[in-house]
Amino acid sequence: MKTGIMFLMTHQIGARFYVFPQTWLGRVGAGLLGVALLVPALFFLLVLLLVPGVLILGISLRLLWKARQVRAKASQGVLEGEFSVEPRVEAAEITHKS
């Protein structure tokens, strides 16, 4: 053991720092402050999720509408009808009869 004066830390020096309020009035105030901060935070999250969702929905509907217009425009030049294939023998006889 060293000779000299020994300092024992029996008393804490300085102010104590509490994370949570120690009095009931402080706890009520902290609770009210927590609720007051929670409500705007929830609205912020709602807007943060709602705005991109609406944008994605609008862009996807626009792309679907444009794709539908392109398909409709592409099918305007297509002629539709029916045809039949006759056997070669009968087709040859028809051309020689006339």
Contacts in CASP RR format, 6 or more apart in sequence:
PFRMAT RR
TARGET T0000
AUTHOR 0000-0000-0000
METHOD contacts of the structure
MODEL  1
MKTGIMFLMTHQIGARFYVFPQTWLGRVGAGLLGVALLVPALFFLLVLLL
VPGVLILGISLRLLWKARQVRAKASQGVLEGEFSVEPRVEAAEITHKS
20 27 0 8 1.000
20 30 0 8 1.000
21 27 0 8 1.000
21 29 0 8 1.000
21 30 0 8 1.000
END
